[in-house]
Amino acid sequence: MLLDPHSGYGTAPVESVRRSDDGVWELRTGSHRLRWQGAPQAVAGERGLTADLELKPGERHELVLECAVSPCRPTFRSRRRPGPLVETPVAFGGHWKAVEIAVRAIADRWRQPDAGIWELGDRLWTHSGLICVAGLRAVAAAAPRRFLADTCTALADTLLDAAERTCLDPDGHWQRTPDDPSVDAALLLPGVRGALPAADPRTRATLAACRRELADDHFLYRFRHDERPLEEAEGAFLLCGFVMALAEHQQGRTVEAYRWFERNRGACGASGLYAEEFDIAQRQLRGNLPQAFVHALLLETAARLGE
């Protein structure tokens, strides 16, 4: 591997090359500052940073390159009810700046209604809050600064506590909104993404409710619109079917996970492309075609089940 960056369309030299104690390389070229993680064994020379990396078949190794135009010190503001406003400087750039902005947006707006996913109206959707919990926990686990990890953990706990107070059905599953007790297949995704442990009773109760109320022949509907049979209101959502496969796999139900995966994998057109929905009765595609999210979950589920 070779890292030899030059800003100014290749004219600026590389300067101030150093490796920190934790193996992260830092350097500057022109007005750009860079941090390179994942190659502590690299060697600095006239050709830049060079490193040898040998991977066995199927093995993975993460390399992260961050770039900032100039030193930045963004400010993170979070209000955790009933605590005071917390304001702390951050000293990192690159993609972590985008993360900081996203965390700030969650802190400022989590009490506001939103449109959720799949063109819904503005309401306090439970899945919106819980997927934020999952994202915040992921950031906390990966954050390069301890204060950011602590802030994300505290904010995730606040959102989860609020959801438990207002959006937990008496039978233990997550319900769609504080005033809608029905189940929604979108509520499977926060559990898959780590909002709660797989063994948490709320995760398992939500999975059981989706199996009971929204499943048909290993296809999964998003939610029940009204008293009509599910198939008369809309098609099964293929994305939800693949999420169901991931959820079953997370619970250790490997055979069921493969059944869900194979059933939904077969619901493509002659071209091999997937639509948003699948009409179980008429065996035909419905909705947007192709649907990128469905293809993304197909690939993720295939990779997860193949591990």
N, C-alpha and C positions, 0 to 999 in steps of 0.2 A: 504494500500500500504506500502511496505517496500523497502527502498533503503539502502543497507548495502554492499558497494563495497570494495573489498580487492585485491590490486594488488599483484604481486609476487605469483600467483597461490593460493591466499587466505591467504598468510602469513603476509602481511603488514597491520598494524593497520590504522584505519581512524583517521585523525588528522585535526586540524584547521577548525573545523566545525563552520560556521557562516552564518547568514542570513542577507542580505543587506536590506537597507531601502525599496527597491522596491519588497521585498519578494522572491528574488532569493537566493537559498542556494549555498554556495561554500564550498568545502572540499578538502582534499588531502589524498591520500593513496599511499605510496611509492613515485615513481616519477610521479604519475598521479595527475593532478588537474581536478576537476569536477565542473560543474555548473548545477543546477537543477532548472528549471523554471516550474511554474504551480502548485506548492504545498506550498504556503506560510504558510499554517496552519499546516505543518508537525512539529513534535516534535522530538528533538534529544535525544537519549537514548543509552543504552548499545547495543541494537540491531540495531543501525543505525537510520535513519530517518523514522519515521512512520507517516502515515496520513490516515484519513478516507475521502472517496470521494463517495458521493451518486449521481447517475445520474438517471434522469427520462427516461422512454422509448423514444428513438430517440434523447436524449440530447447528446452533445459532449463536451469534455474537453481535451485540449491539454497539454501534458506533454513533456518537452524538456530536454534531458540530453546531455550536452556537455562534452567532455573529451579531454584533451591535455596532452602529455607526459611531456612537460616542458613549462614554460612561453614563448610565442612567440610574436614577434613584426614584422609581415610581413609589407612590404611597398607597398602601392598602387600608381601606376603611371598612370596618365591619361592626355592625351593631347586633349584639346578642342580648335579647330581652331576658331579664331586666338590667343587664350589665351596662357599663359605660361604653362610649365609642372608643375603639382601639385604633390608633394611628401609628404605623410603624414603617420606617423606610426599608426599601428593598434594594439590593445591589446586584441584580443580575439582568441579563438582556436576552435577546433571541426569543425562542418560543416561550420562555417563562414569563416574558412580558405579556404575551397573549393570555397565558394562564391566569396571571394576576388580574387582568381586566375581566376575565370570565368569572373569577371568584368574587370580585367586587360587584359584578352585575347580579350574581345570585344573592349576595348579602343585601343589596339594595331593593331587590324586586320579588323576593320569594313569597311575599304576602299578597302580591297582585295576581288577579286572574290572568290566564294566558290561553293561547289557542291550542296548546298541546301538540299532538302530531296528527297527521291525516285529516287536515282541514276541519277541525272541530271549532266550536264557538268558544269565546272567552269564559272560562270557569276556573275554579281552583282544582285543577286535575291532580289527583293523587300521584299518577305516574310521573308528572313533571317534577314534583318535589322529591320523590324517591330516586329518580335518575340523577338528580342533582346530588343527592346524598352519596350515590355510588361514585360519581365523578369526583366529589370532594375527598372521599376516602382514597381514591386512586392518586389524587394529587398529594395528599398527605403522606402516602407511602413513598412517593418519588421525589418530593420537594427537596431541593438542594440546601434550603435554609430551614432551621428548626422552627423559627417563629411562624413561617408559612404553614408548615405541617400542623402545628398546634392550632392555628387559626382555622384551617380547613376542618380539622377534627371537631372543634367546638361548633362551627357552623353546621356541619353534618349532623351532629347530635341535636342541635336546635330544630332543624327541619324534620328529623325523624320523630322527635318528641311531639311536634305539632301534628304530624300525620297520625301518630298513634292516638292522640286525643280526639281527633275529629274524623278520621277516615278508616278506622278499623271496625269491620262488621262484627256483630256479636258472636258469629261463628268462627272468628279469628282471621278471616281473609281480608286483604285490602279491598276497599270498595272504590268506585270510580271517583267520587267527589264527596265532600261532607254531607251533601243532601241527596246523593244517589247511591243506594246500597248495592247496586248490581256489580257484577264482576267484569273485568276488562282484561283481555289478553295482553295488553300493553304493560300490565302490572307484573308480568313474568320477567320482563327485562331487567328491572332494578336488582332483583335477586341474582340473576345471572351475572350482572356486572359488579356485584359485591356490595350493594347497599346494606345487605344483611347476610349473615352466614347461611349456608345451605341448610343447616339443621335448625334454623330458627323456626318456631311454630308458625309465624306469620308467612314465611316463605312457603312452607309446605301446605298451609291451608289455602293459600292463593293458587298454588299449583293444582291442588285437589278440586277447587271450585271451578277452575278452567276446564279440567278434564270432565267434570260432571255437567257443566252448563253450556260449554261452548265447543266441545269436540264432537266430531262426526267422522267415523271411518279414518281416523288419524289425520284428519284435516281440522284446522282450528279457525273458528270465526272470531272476529275482533271483539264484538259485544252484541248483546241482544237489543235490537231496536225497539221492539214492541211485542205484542202477543203473537204475531205471525211466526210460523216456523222459521228457523234461522236462514234456510236456503232461499226463502222467498224474499227476504229483505236485501241480501247481498251475497256475494260469493265468500268463500273461505279466504282468509288472508294468508298467503304463502309465507310471508315474513314471520307471521305468528307461528306457523307450523314449524319453521326452523328454530325459532326461539324455544318452542316447546321441546324440541329434540335436545337443545342445550340444557334446558331445565331438568329434564329427565336424566340426562347424563350427569349433571351436577349432583343429583340424588343417588347416583350409583345404579340407576335402572338402565343398564347398558342395552339390553334387548329392546326395551321400549324406545329408547333414544334412536336406535337404528330403524325401528319401524316408522317413527315419525319422520326421520330423515328420508328414508327411501320413498315413502308415500308422497311427500312434497317434492322430492327431487324428480319424480316422474310426471309432475304436473306442468311440463313445459310444452311449447309448441313444436311444430316440425323443424323449426330453425334452431331449437335448443334454447331459445330465450324464454324468460319467465315474465308473466304479467303480474300486476298487483294482486289480483284475486283469481280464484279458480271456482267455476261452477261445478259443484259435485254431481248434481243431477244430470246436467247436460254434457258434462265432461268437456268443458271448453273454457278458454281463458276469458277473463273479464278485467276491466279497468286499464290503467296505464300499461303500455307495452313499448319497450322493455322497462321493467321496474328495477332501478339500480340497487335499491336497498335489499331486494329479494336476492339478487345475485351475490351481494356482499355477505349476507347471512348464509347462503348456500356454501360459499367458500369457507367461511369461518367454521361452520358446523362440520364440514368435511374434514378440515384440519384438526378440529378438536376431537372428533371421534377417531381420527387416525393416529392420535398420540398414544 
